[in-house]
Amino acid sequence: MNLAISTLLFIAGLGLVIYFAEKLVKGTVGMSLSFGISAFLISVIFIGFDPENLALGGVAAYEGVAGIALGSIIGASMVAIALAFGITALLAPMRFAEAPKAVLAVPILAVLLLFGLAWDGELSRIDGAILLGGFAASLLFLIYLSKRGLDIRATGEVAETLEEAEGLSRWRSVGLFAGSLVAIIVGSELVVTGSEQIIARFGLSETVFGMTILALLVSIEELARELPAARKGRPDISYGNVAGSILAFFLCNAGIIALIRPVSVSPEVLSFYLPVCLITVATVSIFMLRKQVSRMAGIILLALYGVFFVGGYIG
């Protein structure tokens, strides 16, 4: 397969994944509402829901392309918490009325859990089950905090879809869900196939490619979710998108991906990518403890993303 065909497959697959991800969210939320699940539970259960990275990571794991599978978790989360949140802070500094310490600790614990499970060089199916258990525990904890006054709202595409999906019938929701799921899986197969050829052609590391270029292309829409909310004086939505993304990527997505097929974790992931990600999550939490994310904080987050992006190429 020549480079031109591989590139076309990659672009076509990426288009399918990005376009139908929104449709899948709409179908999922519509089905949930039609079966009587409340908007609050949908907000909690689907916190940080990211079908495009989940599908891409699942297909990559199934095909044995570990670098892309891990990139859909770690690289994609860095786009949300460092690049998108950093640009948002730079253009629209944020102040928060409250920043519960218990909530700020949960994302850090999520990254630490995956880090610990991956330390032996593999995310096994048992590790995947543990991660999903951690995700369930996190959701229960958030529900507990909500009963004590914490305001939990849907973020990102789920929030937008909750406003649109109430009039969607059950069967139309099912059809939209099934059709979108098939399209996203097909698109993910095309992306992985095209990526393998591009990686081979340019002599790139699959881990570096998955952590940087592919993660950026798939997840850049995070900026479109966070910046408008901060500009409108709703920084809670911006941070909610960050915290939700960490839980979804590191616990839910990583758990499902490992259950599909165990994922090998390379030394560069353990020695560089995961530590930088952990430092970034901790840095965001420190800013949140101060109840403000200033322009300087945005510059720091962008610098961390720059280190993350460039480090793999010069290491």
C-alpha positions as CSV (number, residue, x, y, z in Angstrom):
1,M,0.0,0.0,0.0
2,N,1.6,3.3,-1.0
3,L,1.7,6.5,1.1
4,A,-1.1,8.3,-0.9
5,I,-3.6,5.5,-0.3
6,S,-2.6,5.2,3.4
7,T,-3.0,8.9,3.9
8,L,-6.5,8.8,2.2
9,L,-7.5,5.9,4.4
10,F,-6.3,7.8,7.5
11,I,-8.2,11.0,6.6
12,A,-11.4,9.2,5.6
13,G,-11.3,7.1,8.8
14,L,-10.6,10.2,10.9
15,G,-13.6,12.0,9.3
16,L,-15.9,9.1,10.0
17,V,-14.8,8.9,13.7
18,I,-15.1,12.6,14.4
19,Y,-18.4,13.0,12.5
20,F,-20.2,10.0,13.9
21,A,-18.9,10.5,17.5
22,E,-21.5,13.3,18.0
23,K,-24.2,11.1,16.5
24,L,-23.3,8.2,18.8
25,V,-23.5,10.5,21.9
26,K,-26.9,11.7,20.7
27,G,-28.1,8.1,20.3
28,T,-26.7,7.0,23.6
29,V,-28.3,9.9,25.5
30,G,-31.5,9.5,23.6
31,M,-31.7,5.8,24.5
32,S,-30.9,6.6,28.1
33,L,-33.7,9.2,28.4
34,S,-36.2,7.0,26.7
35,F,-35.5,4.2,29.2
36,G,-36.2,6.6,32.1
37,I,-32.7,7.4,33.2
38,S,-32.6,10.9,34.7
39,A,-30.5,13.7,33.3
40,F,-28.5,13.8,36.5
41,L,-27.6,10.1,36.3
42,I,-26.7,10.6,32.6
43,S,-24.5,13.5,33.6
44,V,-22.7,11.3,36.1
45,I,-22.5,8.0,34.2
46,F,-21.3,9.6,30.9
47,I,-19.0,12.1,32.6
48,G,-16.2,12.9,30.1
49,F,-17.8,10.4,27.6
50,D,-15.4,10.3,24.6
51,P,-16.5,7.6,22.0
52,E,-14.0,8.6,19.3
53,N,-10.9,7.9,21.5
54,L,-12.5,4.8,23.1
55,A,-13.3,3.3,19.7
56,L,-9.9,4.2,18.3
57,G,-8.1,2.8,21.3
58,G,-10.2,-0.4,21.3
59,V,-9.5,-1.1,17.6
60,A,-5.8,-0.3,18.1
61,A,-5.6,-2.7,21.1
62,Y,-7.4,-5.4,19.1
63,E,-4.9,-5.0,16.2
64,G,-2.0,-5.1,18.6
65,V,-0.9,-1.4,18.0
66,A,-0.2,-0.6,21.7
67,G,1.2,2.9,21.0
68,I,-2.0,4.1,19.4
69,A,-4.1,2.4,22.1
70,L,-2.2,4.2,24.9
71,G,-2.1,7.4,22.9
72,S,-5.9,7.4,22.8
73,I,-5.8,7.5,26.6
74,I,-2.7,9.5,27.7
75,G,-2.1,11.7,24.6
76,A,-5.8,12.5,24.3
77,S,-6.1,13.5,28.0
78,M,-3.1,15.8,27.6
79,V,-4.9,17.6,24.8
80,A,-7.8,18.2,27.1
81,I,-6.0,19.1,30.4
82,A,-2.9,20.8,29.1
83,L,-3.4,22.2,25.5
84,A,-7.1,23.0,25.5
85,F,-7.3,24.1,29.2
86,G,-4.1,26.0,28.8
87,I,-5.2,28.0,25.8
88,T,-8.6,28.6,27.5
89,A,-6.8,30.0,30.6
90,L,-4.5,32.1,28.4
91,L,-7.4,33.7,26.5
92,A,-10.0,33.7,29.3
93,P,-8.5,33.5,32.9
94,M,-10.9,31.6,35.2
95,R,-12.0,32.0,38.8
96,F,-14.0,29.4,40.7
97,A,-16.4,29.9,43.5
98,E,-15.5,26.5,45.0
99,A,-12.9,23.8,44.5
100,P,-13.6,20.8,46.8
101,K,-10.4,19.0,47.7
102,A,-12.1,15.6,47.5
103,V,-13.0,16.2,43.9
104,L,-9.6,17.5,42.9
105,A,-8.0,14.3,44.3
106,V,-10.0,11.9,42.2
107,P,-8.3,12.7,38.8
108,I,-4.9,12.4,40.4
109,L,-5.8,9.0,41.9
110,A,-7.2,7.9,38.5
111,V,-3.8,8.5,36.8
112,L,-1.9,6.9,39.7
113,L,-4.0,3.8,39.5
114,L,-3.3,3.3,35.8
115,F,0.4,4.1,36.4
116,G,0.6,1.5,39.1
117,L,-1.2,-1.2,37.1
118,A,1.0,-0.5,34.1
119,W,4.3,-0.6,36.0
120,D,4.8,-4.3,35.1
121,G,4.8,-3.4,31.4
122,E,1.3,-4.5,30.6
123,L,-2.3,-3.5,31.1
124,S,-3.9,-7.0,31.5
125,R,-7.6,-7.9,31.4
126,I,-7.5,-8.1,35.2
127,D,-6.1,-4.5,35.2
128,G,-8.9,-3.5,32.9
129,A,-11.5,-4.9,35.3
130,I,-9.8,-3.0,38.2
131,L,-9.8,0.3,36.2
132,L,-13.6,-0.1,35.4
133,G,-14.1,-0.9,39.1
134,G,-12.3,2.4,39.9
135,F,-14.5,4.2,37.4
136,A,-17.7,2.8,39.1
137,A,-16.3,3.8,42.5
138,S,-15.6,7.3,41.3
139,L,-19.1,7.7,40.0
140,L,-20.6,6.5,43.3
141,F,-18.3,9.0,45.1
142,L,-19.5,11.8,42.9
143,I,-23.1,10.9,43.5
144,Y,-22.4,10.9,47.3
145,L,-20.8,14.4,47.0
146,S,-23.8,15.6,45.0
147,K,-26.1,14.7,47.9
148,R,-23.9,16.8,50.1
149,G,-24.3,19.8,47.8
150,L,-21.8,19.4,45.0
151,D,-23.3,20.6,41.7
152,I,-22.6,17.9,39.0
153,R,-23.6,18.8,35.5
154,A,-23.0,17.2,32.1
155,T,-20.1,18.6,30.1
156,G,-19.1,18.6,26.4
157,E,-21.2,16.8,23.9
158,V,-23.4,15.1,26.5
159,A,-24.5,18.5,27.9
160,E,-25.4,19.7,24.4
161,T,-27.2,16.5,23.6
162,L,-29.3,16.5,26.8
163,E,-30.9,19.7,25.4
164,E,-31.6,18.2,22.0
165,A,-32.3,14.5,22.6
166,E,-35.5,14.7,24.7
167,G,-37.7,14.6,21.6
168,L,-35.8,11.7,20.1
169,S,-37.9,8.5,20.0
170,R,-36.5,5.2,21.5
171,W,-36.2,3.4,18.2
172,R,-34.7,6.3,16.4
173,S,-32.1,6.6,19.3
174,V,-31.3,2.9,19.0
175,G,-30.9,3.2,15.2
176,L,-28.7,6.2,15.6
177,F,-26.6,4.5,18.2
178,A,-26.1,1.3,16.2
179,G,-25.4,3.0,12.9
180,S,-22.9,5.5,14.5
181,L,-21.2,2.7,16.4
182,V,-20.6,0.7,13.2
183,A,-19.3,3.9,11.4
184,I,-16.9,4.7,14.2
185,I,-15.5,1.2,14.3
186,V,-15.0,1.2,10.5
187,G,-13.5,4.6,10.7
188,S,-11.1,3.5,13.5
189,E,-10.0,0.5,11.5
190,L,-9.2,2.8,8.6
191,V,-7.3,5.2,10.9
192,V,-5.2,2.4,12.5
193,T,-4.5,0.8,9.1
194,G,-3.5,4.2,7.6
195,S,-1.4,5.0,10.7
196,E,0.6,1.8,10.5
197,Q,1.6,2.6,6.9
198,I,2.4,6.2,7.7
199,I,4.5,5.2,10.7
200,A,6.4,2.6,8.7
201,R,7.0,5.1,5.8
202,F,8.4,7.8,8.0
203,G,10.2,5.6,10.5
204,L,8.2,7.0,13.4
205,S,7.6,5.3,16.8
206,E,4.0,4.1,17.0
207,T,4.0,5.4,20.6
208,V,5.2,8.9,19.7
209,F,2.8,9.1,16.8
210,G,-0.2,7.9,18.9
211,M,0.7,10.2,21.9
212,T,1.1,13.3,19.8
213,I,-0.1,13.6,16.2
214,L,-3.0,11.2,16.3
215,A,-4.2,12.2,19.8
216,L,-4.1,15.9,18.7
217,L,-6.1,15.3,15.6
218,V,-8.8,13.3,17.3
219,S,-9.1,15.4,20.4
220,I,-8.5,19.0,19.3
221,E,-12.3,19.7,19.6
222,E,-11.8,19.8,23.3
223,L,-10.7,23.4,22.8
224,A,-14.1,24.2,21.2
225,R,-15.8,22.9,24.3
226,E,-13.7,24.6,27.0
227,L,-13.0,28.1,25.6
228,P,-16.6,29.2,24.9
229,A,-17.7,28.1,28.4
230,A,-14.9,30.1,30.1
231,R,-15.6,33.2,27.9
232,K,-19.2,33.1,29.0
233,G,-18.3,33.0,32.7
234,R,-18.8,29.3,33.2
235,P,-15.3,28.1,34.1
236,D,-17.0,25.2,36.0
237,I,-17.9,23.7,32.7
238,S,-14.3,24.0,31.4
239,Y,-12.9,22.3,34.5
240,G,-15.8,19.7,34.5
241,N,-14.7,18.8,31.0
242,V,-11.1,18.4,32.2
243,A,-11.9,16.3,35.3
244,G,-14.5,14.2,33.4
245,S,-12.0,13.6,30.6
246,I,-9.4,12.2,33.0
247,L,-11.9,9.9,34.6
248,A,-13.2,8.7,31.3
249,F,-9.8,8.2,29.7
250,F,-7.8,6.7,32.5
251,L,-10.5,4.5,34.1
252,C,-13.4,3.8,31.7
253,N,-11.7,3.9,28.3
254,A,-8.4,2.3,29.6
255,G,-10.4,-0.5,31.3
256,I,-12.5,-1.3,28.3
257,I,-9.4,-1.2,26.0
258,A,-7.5,-3.6,28.3
259,L,-10.5,-6.0,28.4
260,I,-10.6,-6.1,24.6
261,R,-6.9,-7.1,24.5
262,P,-4.0,-6.7,27.0
263,V,-1.9,-3.7,26.0
264,S,1.9,-3.7,26.4
265,V,3.3,-0.6,28.0
266,S,6.7,0.5,26.7
267,P,9.5,1.9,28.9
268,E,9.1,5.3,27.3
269,V,5.5,5.5,28.4
270,L,6.4,4.6,32.0
271,S,9.5,6.9,32.1
272,F,8.2,9.9,30.2
273,Y,4.6,10.1,29.0
274,L,2.8,9.0,32.2
275,P,5.0,11.0,34.6
276,V,4.5,14.2,32.5
277,C,0.7,13.5,32.4
278,L,0.7,13.0,36.2
279,I,2.6,16.2,36.8
280,T,0.1,18.0,34.6
281,V,-2.9,16.7,36.4
282,A,-1.4,17.6,39.8
283,T,-0.6,21.1,38.5
284,V,-4.2,21.6,37.4
285,S,-5.3,20.5,40.8
286,I,-3.0,23.0,42.5
287,F,-4.3,25.8,40.4
288,M,-7.9,24.7,41.3
289,L,-7.0,24.8,45.0
290,R,-6.2,28.5,44.5
291,K,-9.7,28.8,42.9
292,Q,-8.3,30.5,39.8
293,V,-6.5,29.6,36.6
294,S,-4.6,32.7,35.5
295,R,-2.9,33.5,32.2
296,M,0.4,32.4,33.8
297,A,-1.2,29.1,34.7
298,G,-2.2,28.8,31.0
299,I,1.4,29.4,29.9
300,I,2.6,26.7,32.4
301,L,0.1,24.2,31.0
302,L,1.0,24.9,27.4
303,A,4.7,24.5,28.3
304,L,3.9,21.1,29.8
305,Y,2.1,20.1,26.6
306,G,5.1,21.3,24.6
307,V,7.4,19.1,26.7
308,F,5.0,16.2,26.3
309,F,4.7,16.7,22.5
310,V,8.3,17.3,21.7
311,G,10.0,15.1,24.3
312,G,9.2,11.8,22.5
313,Y,10.8,13.1,19.3
314,I,14.1,14.2,20.9
315,G,14.3,11.5,23.5
